[in-house]
Amino acid sequence: MKKVAVTVAVLALGLAACQKSAENNAANETAVENNAEVDVNAATANADQALNAASNDVNAAGNAANNAVANASTNQ
């Protein structure tokens, strides 16, 4: 009977240890997902800034071209 009680106690302790491990694994997975979300948001913000800068450069080039045409027409 003692052998059965010891076996049950060991199994209960093992199950309790597994539960704690599962909770830690879930917390670690959540932390990884949160960090990944932060990284994606930062990358998206950087990409948006790069696109805005490129758009501004295209607009400036278009304005320069328009000004060149206007100056050429005026200074004939």
C-alpha positions in Angstrom: 0.0 0.0 0.0 2.9 2.4 0.8 4.3 1.7 -2.7 1.0 2.8 -4.3 0.8 5.9 -2.1 4.4 6.9 -3.0 3.7 6.3 -6.7 0.6 8.5 -6.6 2.5 11.2 -4.7 5.3 11.1 -7.3 2.9 11.2 -10.2 1.0 14.2 -8.6 4.3 16.1 -8.1 5.2 15.4 -11.7 1.9 16.6 -12.9 2.1 19.7 -10.9 5.6 20.4 -12.3 4.3 19.9 -15.8 1.5 22.4 -15.2 4.0 25.0 -14.1 6.1 24.3 -17.1 3.1 24.7 -19.4 2.3 28.0 -17.8 5.9 29.2 -18.3 5.8 28.0 -21.9 2.6 29.9 -22.5 4.0 33.1 -21.0 7.2 32.7 -23.0 5.2 32.2 -26.2 3.1 35.3 -25.4 6.3 37.3 -24.9 7.7 36.1 -28.2 4.5 37.1 -30.0 4.4 40.5 -28.4 8.0 41.1 -29.3 7.3 40.0 -32.9 4.4 42.4 -33.1 6.6 45.3 -31.9 9.2 44.4 -34.5 6.5 44.2 -37.3 5.1 47.6 -36.2 8.5 49.2 -36.2 9.3 47.7 -39.7 6.0 49.0 -41.0 6.6 52.5 -39.6 10.1 52.5 -41.2 8.6 51.4 -44.5 6.0 54.0 -44.4 8.6 56.7 -43.7 10.7 55.5 -46.6 7.7 55.5 -48.9 6.8 59.0 -47.8 10.3 60.2 -48.4 10.3 58.6 -51.9 7.0 60.2 -52.7 8.4 63.6 -51.6 11.4 63.1 -53.8 9.2 62.3 -56.8 7.1 65.3 -56.1 10.2 67.5 -55.9 11.5 66.1 -59.2 8.1 66.8 -60.8 8.1 70.3 -59.5 11.6 70.8 -60.8 10.7 69.5 -64.2 7.6 71.8 -64.3 9.7 74.8 -63.3 12.3 74.0 -66.0 9.5 73.9 -68.6 8.0 77.1 -67.3 11.4 78.9 -67.3 12.2 77.6 -70.8 8.9 78.9 -72.1 9.3 82.3 -70.4 13.0 82.8 -71.4 12.6 82.1 -75.1 
